[in-house]
Amino acid sequence: MKDERTIYPISKYDKQHDVLHVYLNEHCNEYDASAEEEYPNIYVMKDDVTDETVGFKILDFTKNLDKITTIYPQYNFQSIAL
């Protein structure tokens, strides 16, 4: 079966604070988006104009990896090299 998960072009991982920032395309950034905490420690960034999901900020990423993978299976969070 083909893997349909999305691999995104931009991610930043802050190892000291265990925070992952993911941007779903090369043109988005956190200044053009608003973040809402949809689940504890999981913020979804949405474009201020279109309301489209453009990224994620995940606090305590290594502790929340299983949870985020279950909640958002369409994104390949496990592919990120930390």
C-alpha positions as CSV (number, residue, x, y, z in Angstrom):
1,M,0.0,0.0,0.0
2,K,1.3,3.4,-0.9
3,D,2.2,5.8,1.9
4,E,-0.1,8.9,1.5
5,R,1.4,10.9,4.3
6,T,2.6,14.4,3.6
7,I,6.3,15.3,3.9
8,Y,6.7,19.0,4.5
9,P,9.6,21.2,3.2
10,I,10.4,23.2,6.4
11,S,10.8,22.2,10.0
12,K,12.8,23.5,12.9
13,Y,13.5,21.5,16.0
14,D,14.7,23.2,19.2
15,K,16.4,20.3,21.0
16,Q,17.0,22.3,24.2
17,H,13.3,23.0,24.7
18,D,12.0,19.9,22.7
19,V,9.8,22.1,20.5
20,L,9.1,21.3,16.8
21,H,8.0,24.0,14.4
22,V,6.6,22.6,11.1
23,Y,5.7,24.7,8.1
24,L,3.7,22.9,5.4
25,N,5.0,24.9,2.5
26,E,8.0,27.1,1.7
27,H,6.1,30.3,1.7
28,C,4.3,30.2,5.0
29,N,5.7,31.6,8.3
30,E,4.4,32.2,11.7
31,Y,4.0,35.9,11.1
32,D,1.2,35.3,8.5
33,A,-0.6,32.7,10.7
34,S,-2.4,32.4,14.0
35,A,-1.7,29.5,16.3
36,E,-4.4,27.8,18.4
37,E,-3.8,25.1,21.0
38,E,-6.1,22.3,19.6
39,Y,-4.7,19.7,22.0
40,P,-2.4,20.1,25.0
41,N,1.0,21.2,23.8
42,I,-0.1,21.0,20.1
43,Y,-0.6,24.3,18.3
44,V,-2.1,24.4,14.8
45,M,-1.1,27.4,12.7
46,K,-3.7,28.7,10.3
47,D,-3.4,31.3,7.6
48,D,-5.0,34.5,8.8
49,V,-6.7,35.1,5.5
50,T,-7.7,31.6,4.2
51,D,-7.9,29.8,7.6
52,E,-5.9,27.0,5.9
53,T,-3.6,24.9,8.2
54,V,-0.1,26.0,7.3
55,G,1.9,24.6,10.2
56,F,2.3,23.2,13.7
57,K,4.2,24.0,16.8
58,I,4.5,21.0,19.1
59,L,5.8,21.4,22.6
60,D,7.5,18.4,24.3
61,F,7.7,16.9,20.8
62,T,9.5,13.7,21.8
63,K,6.9,13.0,24.5
64,N,4.0,13.8,22.2
65,L,5.2,12.1,19.0
66,D,2.8,9.1,19.4
67,K,-0.1,11.3,20.2
68,I,0.5,13.8,17.3
69,T,1.0,10.9,14.9
70,T,-2.4,9.4,15.9
71,I,-4.2,12.8,15.8
72,Y,-2.7,13.9,12.4
73,P,-1.8,10.7,10.6
74,Q,-1.7,12.6,7.2
75,Y,1.5,14.3,8.3
76,N,4.8,12.4,8.6
77,F,6.2,13.7,11.9
78,Q,8.3,10.6,12.4
79,S,10.4,11.5,9.2
80,I,12.0,14.5,10.9
81,A,15.7,13.9,11.7
82,L,16.2,15.4,15.2
